[in-house]
Structures are given as structure tokens and as C-alpha cells.
Amino acid sequence: MLAIRCCSLASAEVEVQPHSMISWGVDPLSKELELYGKEAEDQSSKVDKLVAEGADEYDIKKQKQGLSEATQESSMYKEASDALQKAKLALP
């Protein structure tokens, strides 16, 4: 089995297995994905509310821009999370 030796703590070597390194990446990405998905939903409801209230065109445009960014970030994190999940499953 492949073990990567990294940093020494009080002169004791610590071995990190590759699957644990990938696991460290999956959990934070999953949380980020959830947060960006929630942010996209919140932005969507804000845009709908502004349109229904007949708000200023500029305000609606800026909120739509924020929605677009949140959606884009959410999709990037989803792709990264999916790639890490596949890598995690491929390890022994």
C-alpha cells in the first residue's frame, strides 16, 4: 500500500494514506456546495421578490448578476466534489 510520509511531530513520522487525503477534500467541498446552493436559492427568491414589487431596473440587474455568480460557483463546486468522490471510490 502506498503511504506518504509527511511532516514530523516531535520527531515522530506521521503516515498519511492517500484515501484519507482525498477524504479531507470531499467533506469541505460538500459543505461549500451546500452553501452555494442555498445562496443561489436565496438570490433567486430575492430576484423574484424585486420583480414582483416592481423594483428599480438596476437593483434587479445587480441581483440577477449575484444569482448568476452563485449558480456558477455552485456548479464549479459540484464538478470538483464529483471528481473527488470518483477518486475516493477508485482507491483501494
URRABEL-V875380 format. One record per residue. D_FIRST is the distance of its C-alpha to the first C-alpha in Angstrom with 2 decimals. Layout:
# URRABEL-V875380
<<D_FIRST> <D_FIRST>>
This chain:
# URRABEL-V875380
<<0.00> <3.78> <6.32> <9.89> <12.59> <15.82> <19.27> <20.46> <22.60> <25.25> <23.38> <20.32> <17.01> <15.34> <11.63> <11.32> <8.54> <9.45> <10.88> <13.03> <14.34> <15.50> <16.99> <18.92> <20.50> <21.45> <23.61> <25.87> <26.33> <27.35> <29.87> <31.22> <31.62> <33.60> <35.74> <36.61> <37.47> <39.79> <41.29> <42.04> <43.79> <45.79> <46.84> <47.88> <50.10> <51.60> <52.49> <54.05> <56.03> <57.33> <58.40> <60.15> <61.96> <63.05> <61.48> <61.88> <60.37> <58.53> <56.85> <55.72> <54.40> <52.36> <50.92> <49.98> <48.29> <46.25> <45.39> <44.25> <41.96> <40.46> <39.88> <38.28> <35.92> <35.04> <34.16> <32.00> <30.00> <29.76> <28.33> <25.72> <24.82> <24.59> <22.29> <19.89> <20.13> <19.31> <16.22> <15.16> <15.89> <14.04> <10.57> <8.87>>
